[in-house]
C-alpha cells in the first residue's frame, strides 16, 4: 500500500509531528508498505540535523534518519526550507529538498494520504 504523510507542525512545541513520525515508524515496518513523508511549513525544521534535545526527549531528525534507513522517502518543501534559512546541507541524512510538483505526484499516486 502506498501511504503519504504530510506534516505541517514544527518539530517541538506541539506533539503532532512527533506523533506523525511515530505512526510513520510503525507503517514503514509493515511489509508491502511504501511510505513517503512530506515536510511542509514549520515541519521542515524536523529534518534539520544535529538537534540538541534534553536527555530522554525525542529527537525528530534521528527519527527521520531511521525512517529513511528503513526505506521511507522523506521530502522537504524547498520554498519552506528557503524561507527558514535552512540549506540542503543542514538536512539530516535521508531527507532531501523536494517541491510542490513532487508532492502533487506523491498525492496522486498514494492510496492513503494522512495530514498532521
MIMARBA-551562 format. One line per 10 residues: number of its first residue (from 1); for each residue y, z, x of N, C-alpha, C. Coordinates in nm, 3 decimals. Example, Ala and Ser with C-alpha at 12.3 -4.5 7.8 and 13.67 -1.06 7.14 Angstrom:
2
1	-0.569,0.780,1.319,-0.450,0.780,1.230,-0.330,0.780,1.320; -0.225,0.708,1.285,-0.106,0.714,1.367,0.003,0.787,1.290
END
This chain:
116
1	-0.118,0.000,0.084,0.000,0.000,0.000,0.124,0.000,0.089; 0.221,-0.081,0.054,0.348,-0.089,0.128,0.449,0.005,0.063; 0.496,0.102,0.142,0.590,0.202,0.092,0.716,0.201,0.178; 0.830,0.207,0.111,0.960,0.215,0.177,1.028,0.344,0.136; 1.069,0.422,0.234,1.151,0.540,0.211,1.292,0.510,0.260; 1.391,0.538,0.177,1.531,0.520,0.214,1.595,0.659,0.216; 1.647,0.698,0.332,1.711,0.828,0.348,1.861,0.810,0.357; 1.936,0.894,0.285,2.082,0.890,0.283,2.149,1.013,0.343; 2.081,1.127,0.341,2.145,1.255,0.376,2.146,1.281,0.526; 2.241,1.365,0.571,2.249,1.399,0.713,2.124,1.475,0.758
11	2.104,1.483,0.889,1.984,1.550,0.939,1.979,1.699,0.906; 2.093,1.762,0.902,2.097,1.906,0.878,2.205,1.936,0.775; 2.195,2.050,0.710,2.290,2.088,0.605,2.229,2.077,0.467; 2.135,1.986,0.451,2.050,1.979,0.332,1.909,1.959,0.385; 1.811,1.972,0.302,1.674,1.951,0.347,1.615,1.820,0.295; 1.698,1.735,0.235,1.646,1.611,0.178,1.582,1.520,0.284; 1.652,1.498,0.394,1.596,1.411,0.498,1.471,1.475,0.559; 1.474,1.604,0.582,1.357,1.675,0.634,1.238,1.658,0.540; 1.260,1.679,0.412,1.150,1.666,0.315,1.101,1.522,0.304; 1.191,1.426,0.314,1.150,1.285,0.313,1.062,1.255,0.433
21	1.098,1.307,0.550,1.018,1.283,0.670,0.886,1.358,0.665; 0.883,1.471,0.598,0.755,1.541,0.575,0.662,1.455,0.490; 0.718,1.398,0.384,0.639,1.309,0.299,0.594,1.187,0.379; 0.684,1.132,0.459,0.651,1.016,0.542,0.533,1.048,0.634; 0.534,1.166,0.690,0.425,1.207,0.780,0.291,1.209,0.705; 0.293,1.258,0.581,0.170,1.261,0.501,0.128,1.119,0.462; 0.224,1.034,0.428,0.192,0.898,0.387,0.135,0.814,0.501; 0.196,0.824,0.618,0.151,0.742,0.731,0.009,0.780,0.774; -0.034,0.899,0.740,-0.169,0.944,0.775,-0.275,0.886,0.682; -0.234,0.830,0.570,-0.329,0.773,0.473,-0.367,0.632,0.514
31	-0.496,0.608,0.524,-0.543,0.475,0.561,-0.499,0.372,0.458; -0.459,0.257,0.506,-0.418,0.148,0.419,-0.272,0.154,0.377; -0.198,0.248,0.434,-0.056,0.262,0.401,0.028,0.197,0.510; 0.118,0.108,0.468,0.216,0.051,0.558,0.349,0.116,0.523; 0.402,0.196,0.615,0.521,0.275,0.587,0.641,0.224,0.664; 0.751,0.209,0.591,0.880,0.177,0.652,0.980,0.282,0.608; 1.065,0.322,0.701,1.168,0.422,0.674,1.301,0.360,0.713; 1.398,0.363,0.621,1.530,0.309,0.649,1.631,0.422,0.638; 1.707,0.444,0.745,1.810,0.547,0.751,1.945,0.480,0.727; 2.018,0.530,0.630,2.146,0.472,0.593,2.247,0.585,0.574
41	2.376,0.555,0.589,2.479,0.658,0.574,2.459,0.767,0.678; 2.479,0.891,0.636,2.467,1.004,0.728,2.326,1.024,0.781; 2.227,0.965,0.717,2.089,0.981,0.762,2.064,0.919,0.899; 2.150,0.827,0.944,2.129,0.769,1.077,2.134,0.877,1.185; 2.201,0.986,1.158,2.205,1.098,1.252,2.068,1.159,1.277; 1.975,1.138,1.187,1.839,1.189,1.204,1.771,1.127,1.326; 1.810,1.007,1.362,1.744,0.932,1.468,1.811,0.947,1.604; 1.913,1.029,1.615,1.978,1.050,1.745,1.885,1.135,1.831; 1.854,1.086,1.950,1.759,1.158,2.036,1.824,1.278,2.102; 1.739,1.370,2.143,1.785,1.487,2.217,1.852,1.594,2.133
51	1.819,1.602,2.006,1.879,1.705,1.921,1.837,1.844,1.969; 1.931,1.934,1.972,1.905,2.072,2.013,1.909,2.160,1.889; 1.794,2.213,1.853,1.785,2.299,1.735,1.733,2.436,1.777; 1.761,2.539,1.698,1.710,2.672,1.731,1.556,2.672,1.733; 1.499,2.761,1.813,1.353,2.773,1.819,1.296,2.794,1.679; 1.191,2.720,1.649,1.126,2.733,1.520,1.188,2.649,1.410; 1.299,2.580,1.440,1.369,2.499,1.341,1.322,2.355,1.355; 1.314,2.283,1.246,1.266,2.145,1.252,1.362,2.057,1.330; 1.304,1.954,1.391,1.379,1.861,1.474,1.348,1.720,1.425; 1.445,1.656,1.361,1.419,1.529,1.294,1.395,1.412,1.389
61	1.460,1.410,1.505,1.433,1.298,1.596,1.289,1.302,1.646; 1.233,1.421,1.664,1.093,1.432,1.704,1.000,1.391,1.591; 1.040,1.420,1.467,0.959,1.378,1.353,0.957,1.225,1.343; 1.071,1.163,1.368,1.080,1.016,1.363,0.995,0.955,1.474; 1.002,1.010,1.593,0.920,0.962,1.704,0.772,0.971,1.668; 0.730,1.081,1.609,0.591,1.100,1.568,0.550,0.995,1.465; 0.637,0.968,1.367,0.607,0.866,1.266,0.588,0.729,1.330; 0.678,0.694,1.420,0.670,0.563,1.486,0.542,0.551,1.567; 0.502,0.657,1.632,0.379,0.654,1.712,0.256,0.638,1.624; 0.269,0.677,1.497,0.157,0.663,1.403,0.163,0.532,1.326
71	0.258,0.445,1.359,0.262,0.313,1.301,0.372,0.285,1.201; 0.455,0.383,1.169,0.567,0.360,1.076,0.675,0.280,1.147; 0.746,0.201,1.071,0.862,0.128,1.121,0.986,0.202,1.074; 1.078,0.230,1.167,1.199,0.305,1.134,1.320,0.222,1.171; 1.401,0.190,1.070,1.523,0.114,1.091,1.646,0.197,1.059; 1.752,0.176,1.134,1.879,0.245,1.112,1.986,0.142,1.079; 2.061,0.166,0.974,2.167,0.076,0.933,2.266,0.056,1.049; 2.281,-0.069,1.091,2.370,-0.100,1.203,2.515,-0.064,1.177; 2.563,-0.094,1.057,2.701,-0.060,1.021,2.721,0.090,1.025; 2.621,0.164,0.978,2.631,0.311,0.970,2.629,0.375,1.108
81	2.546,0.322,1.201,2.547,0.383,1.334,2.678,0.353,1.405; 2.730,0.233,1.388,2.859,0.199,1.449,2.971,0.287,1.396; 2.972,0.310,1.265,3.078,0.392,1.204,3.076,0.535,1.256; 2.962,0.580,1.306,2.949,0.717,1.354,2.948,0.726,1.506; 2.976,0.615,1.573,2.983,0.615,1.719,2.847,0.629,1.786; 2.741,0.593,1.714,2.606,0.601,1.769,2.570,0.464,1.825; 2.522,0.464,1.949,2.477,0.339,2.011,2.325,0.329,1.999; 2.274,0.209,2.019,2.129,0.190,2.015,2.059,0.274,2.121; 2.124,0.294,2.234,2.066,0.374,2.342,2.053,0.521,2.303; 2.130,0.565,2.206,2.125,0.705,2.161,2.012,0.730,2.061
91	1.952,0.623,2.010,1.846,0.639,1.910,1.716,0.683,1.976; 1.644,0.768,1.906,1.516,0.815,1.955,1.417,0.700,1.965; 1.323,0.713,2.054,1.218,0.613,2.069,1.149,0.592,1.934; 1.129,0.468,1.897,1.064,0.438,1.770,1.160,0.403,1.658; 1.287,0.437,1.675,1.389,0.399,1.577,1.471,0.286,1.638; 1.516,0.196,1.552,1.593,0.083,1.604,1.703,0.045,1.506; 1.798,-0.027,1.559,1.907,-0.081,1.477,1.849,-0.181,1.378; 1.895,-0.176,1.256,1.849,-0.267,1.152,1.970,-0.318,1.076; 1.946,-0.375,0.958,2.056,-0.435,0.883,2.026,-0.430,0.733; 2.127,-0.460,0.655,2.108,-0.469,0.510,2.016,-0.585,0.475
101	2.022,-0.691,0.553,1.931,-0.803,0.528,1.785,-0.759,0.544; 1.758,-0.681,0.649,1.622,-0.633,0.668,1.584,-0.535,0.559; 1.675,-0.446,0.520,1.647,-0.353,0.410,1.615,-0.430,0.283; 1.686,-0.538,0.260,1.660,-0.622,0.143,1.517,-0.676,0.148; 1.477,-0.728,0.262,1.341,-0.781,0.277,1.237,-0.671,0.259; 1.262,-0.556,0.318,1.168,-0.444,0.305,1.155,-0.402,0.159; 1.267,-0.399,0.089,1.267,-0.357,-0.052,1.188,-0.456,-0.136; 1.210,-0.584,-0.114,1.141,-0.686,-0.193,0.990,-0.689,-0.165; 0.949,-0.653,-0.044,0.806,-0.658,-0.011,0.734,-0.525,-0.040; 0.809,-0.419,-0.065,0.746,-0.288,-0.088,0.684,-0.280,-0.227
111	0.574,-0.207,-0.234,0.512,-0.179,-0.363,0.573,-0.054,-0.427; 0.622,0.036,-0.342,0.690,0.156,-0.388,0.812,0.180,-0.299; 0.923,0.215,-0.363,1.045,0.249,-0.290,1.088,0.388,-0.336; 1.105,0.479,-0.240,1.149,0.615,-0.270,1.281,0.638,-0.198; 1.378,0.691,-0.272,1.511,0.713,-0.216,1.539,0.862,-0.212; 1.580,0.910,-0.095,1.616,1.051,-0.077,1.763,1.060,-0.039
END
